[in-house]
Amino acid sequence: MSSDADVDPSEYEALEDADVTMRETEHGLHIADDEVTGVSSQGQTPEDAVRNLAEAVRSYREATDDDPGDDWL
């Protein structure tokens, strides 16, 4: 992760293999990007942004999972 923030994305299961970059807007909003999936999220703090990103990546992976399981029955 490229940032000065003291946040470890690997603490979140969804981000264990992620390449996370952080940026801050001119208004102080923190943006976390997963370079692998292309998913981004935001938060008031770097920690919030990474926590929100973990949830967004988890949801993204569930939505793009090609295994229909028994849902199609």
For each residue, the residues with C-beta under 8 A, 3 or more apart:
1: 7 8 9 19 20 21 22
2: 21 22
3: 7 21 22 23 46
4:
5: 22 30 46 47
6: 46
7: 1 3 22 46 47 50
8: 1 11
9: 1 12 15 18 20 32 50 53 54
10: 15 16
11: 8 15
12: 9 15 16 50 51 54
13: 16 54 58
14: 18 54 55 57 58 61
15: 9 10 11 12 18 20 34 50 53 54 57
16: 10 12 13
17: 36
18: 9 14 15 34 35 36 37 57
19: 1 34 35 36
20: 1 9 15 32 33 34 35 50 53
21: 1 2 3 32 33 35
22: 1 2 3 5 7 30 31 32 33 46 49 50
23: 3 30 31 33
24: 28 29 30 31
25: 28 29 30 31
26:
27:
28: 24 25 44
29: 24 25 42 43 44
30: 5 22 23 24 25 42 43 44 45 46 48 49
31: 22 23 24 25 40 41 42 49
32: 9 20 21 22 40 41 42 43 46 49 50 52 53
33: 20 21 22 23 38 39 40 53
34: 15 18 19 20 37 38 39 40 53 57
35: 18 19 20 21 38
36: 17 18 19
37: 18 34 57 60 61
38: 33 34 35
39: 33 34 53 56 57 60
40: 31 32 33 34 53 56
41: 31 32 49 52 53 55 56
42: 29 30 31 32 48 49 52
43: 29 30 32 46 47 48 49 50 51 52
44: 28 29 30 48
45: 30 48 49
46: 3 5 6 7 22 30 32 43 49 50
47: 5 7 43 50 51
48: 30 42 43 44 45 51 52
49: 22 30 31 32 41 42 43 45 46 52 53
50: 7 9 12 15 20 22 32 43 46 47 53 54
51: 12 43 47 48 54 55
52: 32 41 42 43 48 49 55 56
53: 9 15 20 32 33 34 39 40 41 49 50 56 57
54: 9 12 13 14 15 50 51 57 58
55: 14 41 51 52 58 59
56: 39 40 41 52 53 59 60
57: 14 15 18 34 37 39 53 54 60 61
58: 13 14 54 55 61 62
59: 55 56 62 63
60: 37 39 56 57 63 64
61: 14 37 57 58 64 65
62: 58 59 65
63: 59 60
64: 60 61
65: 61 62
66:
67:
68: 71 72
69: 72
70: 73
71: 68
72: 68 69
73: 70
